[in-house]
């Protein structure tokens, strides 16, 4: 007979140790309970994902996108027809997109998503991470590339005009740069590197450039939490990039605030 594996094998060892008086009653009870299979969330009660069953209002509220725009977003992100996760879970490109948007739209647990997708929370977690990695790997160059249709000289001039029209004293300011801090759990190693003395938390930092229309024009990071914003500005190469691209069509330099 084949040997048992996984939690069953652990429980068999615990039973043998208990009968041989290697562990006492309390130790056996605690260890046996810890190595017993947990009850599954009853995901099979719910229907599988079908976008046709979602109405316009549900898409807008739960995914933050209009239903007709999902197909356009799917093509823009170059999603494949299906995703295959590391443990062979398979989902369609549209389901993967909706799982990604649902998870990012508002903080929620994977068990909260079972009602919509009819999948085990573990599957939902695997799919979300797989799709998120795919989006990053295929589009990460857009985070700090200035070769974008919304960052042409004409567009930068329009942003500067919009900022000035709202009462800014500068006529050449087309965006806003700042560093942002994201708290993290205290790491086991290199705690000093990520500790931010100003906020008194362990963190990672990012530097972003935001345009008047709300789009992020440039994003750099992560940096260690102890880094000053001026250090991030220098290491990101943003000033060098601005010297190359932040000019009006008639040769006037543009700036960030």
C-alpha positions in Angstrom: 0.0 0.0 0.0 1.3 3.4 -0.9 2.5 5.6 2.0 0.2 8.4 3.1 1.3 12.0 2.4 0.5 15.5 3.5 -1.6 16.1 6.6 -2.6 12.4 6.8 1.0 11.4 7.1 1.5 13.9 9.9 -1.5 12.6 11.8 -0.2 9.1 11.5 3.1 10.1 13.0 1.3 11.9 15.8 -0.7 8.8 16.6 2.4 6.6 16.7 4.2 9.1 18.9 1.2 9.2 21.3 0.9 5.4 21.6 4.7 5.3 22.2 4.3 7.9 25.0 6.6 10.3 23.2 4.0 13.1 23.5 1.4 13.5 26.3 -2.4 14.0 26.0 -2.3 17.8 25.7 0.4 17.9 23.1 -1.3 15.2 21.0 -4.7 17.1 21.1 -3.1 20.4 20.1 -0.9 19.0 17.3 -3.6 16.7 15.9 -6.1 19.6 15.7 -3.5 21.9 14.0 -2.8 19.2 11.4 -6.4 18.4 10.6 -7.9 19.5 7.3 -10.0 22.7 7.6 -13.5 22.9 6.2 -13.7 24.2 2.7 -15.7 27.4 2.0 -18.9 26.2 0.2 -18.0 27.8 -3.1 -19.9 25.2 -5.1 -23.2 26.7 -4.0 -22.6 29.6 -6.4 -22.8 29.9 -10.1 -19.6 30.1 -12.2 -18.6 33.5 -13.7 -20.7 34.7 -16.5 -20.3 38.3 -17.5 -23.6 38.3 -19.4 -25.4 37.9 -16.0 -23.9 41.2 -14.8 -25.8 44.4 -15.5 -24.4 47.8 -16.2 -24.8 49.1 -12.7 -23.1 46.1 -11.1 -20.1 46.4 -13.4 -19.7 50.1 -12.6 -20.0 49.7 -8.9 -18.0 46.5 -8.4 -15.4 46.8 -11.1 -15.3 50.7 -11.6 -15.7 50.2 -15.4 -18.6 50.4 -17.7 -19.6 47.0 -19.1 -18.9 47.9 -22.8 -15.4 49.1 -21.8 -14.3 45.8 -20.4 -13.7 44.3 -23.9 -11.7 47.3 -24.9 -9.6 47.1 -21.7 -9.0 43.4 -22.3 -7.6 44.1 -25.7 -5.6 47.2 -24.5 -3.9 45.0 -21.9 -3.2 42.3 -24.4 -4.8 39.6 -22.3 -4.7 36.0 -23.7 -7.8 33.9 -24.3 -7.1 32.0 -21.1 -4.7 32.1 -18.1 -3.2 28.9 -16.6 -1.9 29.3 -13.1 1.0 27.4 -11.6 -1.1 24.6 -10.2 -3.1 24.3 -13.5 -6.1 26.4 -12.5 -7.6 27.8 -15.8 -9.7 30.9 -16.3 -10.7 32.9 -19.3 -9.0 36.3 -20.0 -12.2 38.1 -19.2 -12.7 36.3 -15.9 -9.1 37.0 -15.0 -9.7 40.7 -15.8 -12.8 40.9 -13.7 -11.2 39.1 -10.7 -8.3 41.6 -10.9 -10.7 44.6 -11.1 -12.9 43.4 -8.4 -10.0 42.8 -6.0 -8.5 46.3 -6.8 -11.7 48.3 -6.8 -12.2 48.1 -3.0 -10.6 46.2 -0.1 -12.3 42.8 0.1 -11.5 39.2 1.1 -11.4 36.4 -1.4 -14.3 34.8 0.4 -16.3 38.0 -0.5 -15.7 37.3 -4.2 -16.9 33.7 -4.2 -20.5 34.8 -4.7 -19.5 36.5 -8.0 -17.1 33.9 -9.4 -18.1 30.6 -7.9 -14.5 29.6 -7.2 -12.6 28.5 -4.2 -10.9 31.4 -2.4 -7.5 29.8 -3.0 -8.2 29.7 -6.7 -9.2 33.3 -6.7 -6.0 34.2 -4.9 -3.9 32.3 -7.4 -5.7 33.8 -10.4 -5.4 37.4 -9.0 -1.7 37.1 -8.4 -1.1 35.4 -11.8 -3.1 38.1 -13.7 -1.5 40.9 -11.7 2.0 39.6 -12.5 1.0 39.3 -16.2 -0.1 43.0 -16.3 3.1 44.1 -14.6 5.4 42.1 -16.8 3.7 43.2 -20.1 3.2 46.9 -19.1 5.8 47.9 -16.6 7.7 49.9 -19.2 4.8 52.3 -19.3 5.4 53.3 -15.7 8.5 55.4 -16.4 8.4 55.9 -20.2 7.7 59.3 -21.6 7.0 57.9 -25.0 3.2 57.9 -24.5 0.4 59.4 -26.5 -0.7 61.5 -23.5 2.8 62.9 -23.0 3.4 64.5 -26.3 4.6 68.2 -26.4 1.1 69.2 -27.4 -0.4 67.4 -24.4 2.1 68.8 -22.0 1.3 72.3 -23.1 -2.4 71.6 -22.7 -1.8 70.4 -19.1 0.2 73.5 -18.3 -2.6 75.7 -19.7 -5.1 73.9 -17.5 -3.1 74.3 -14.4 -2.6 78.0 -15.1 -6.3 78.4 -15.8 -7.1 77.1 -12.3 -5.2 80.0 -10.7 -1.6 78.8 -10.6 1.0 81.5 -10.9 3.2 79.4 -13.2 2.3 79.1 -16.9 4.7 76.2 -17.4 3.7 73.7 -14.7 2.2 70.6 -16.4 2.1 68.2 -13.4 2.9 67.5 -9.8 5.7 65.3 -8.3 5.7 63.8 -4.8 6.9 60.8 -2.9 4.4 58.4 -1.2 5.0 56.1 1.7 3.5 52.6 1.9 3.5 50.9 5.3 4.8 47.3 5.5 5.1 44.8 8.3 8.4 44.9 10.1 10.8 42.6 8.2 13.0 40.0 9.8 16.1 41.3 8.1 17.2 44.8 7.1 14.8 46.6 9.4 16.9 49.8 9.5 16.8 50.0 5.7 13.0 50.3 5.5 12.4 52.2 8.8 11.1 55.7 8.2 12.1 57.9 11.2 9.8 60.7 10.2 6.6 58.5 10.2 8.0 56.0 12.7 7.0 53.0 10.6 8.6 50.4 8.3 7.8 51.2 4.8 8.6 51.3 1.1 8.5 54.6 -0.9 7.5 55.5 -4.4 7.8 58.7 -6.5 5.0 59.6 -8.8 4.2 62.4 -11.3 0.5 63.2 -11.6 -1.1 65.1 -14.4 -4.1 67.5 -14.1 -6.4 64.9 -15.6 -5.6 62.4 -12.8 -3.3 60.1 -14.8 0.0 59.0 -13.4 2.6 60.2 -16.0 5.6 58.6 -14.3 6.2 56.2 -11.4 9.5 55.1 -9.8 10.2 52.7 -7.0 10.1 51.0 -4.6 12.8 52.7 -2.5 13.8 51.9 1.0 11.6 53.6 3.6 14.5 55.6 5.0 15.1 57.4 1.7 14.4 61.1 1.5 12.3 62.4 -1.3 15.3 64.4 -2.7 17.3 61.1 -2.9 14.4 59.4 -4.8 14.3 62.4 -7.2 18.0 62.1 -7.9 18.1 58.3 -8.2 15.0 58.2 -10.4 16.6 60.2 -13.2 13.4 62.3 -13.4 15.3 65.6 -13.7 17.4 64.2 -16.6 14.2 63.0 -18.4 12.5 66.4 -18.0 15.5 68.1 -19.6 14.9 65.9 -22.6 11.1 65.9 -23.0 9.5 68.7 -21.0 9.5 71.4 -23.7 6.8 73.3 -25.5 6.6 73.2 -29.3 8.1 76.7 -29.4 11.1 75.7 -27.2 10.0 76.9 -23.8 10.9 74.6 -20.8 8.1 73.1 -18.8 8.2 72.3 -15.1 6.7 70.2 -12.3 5.5 71.4 -8.9 
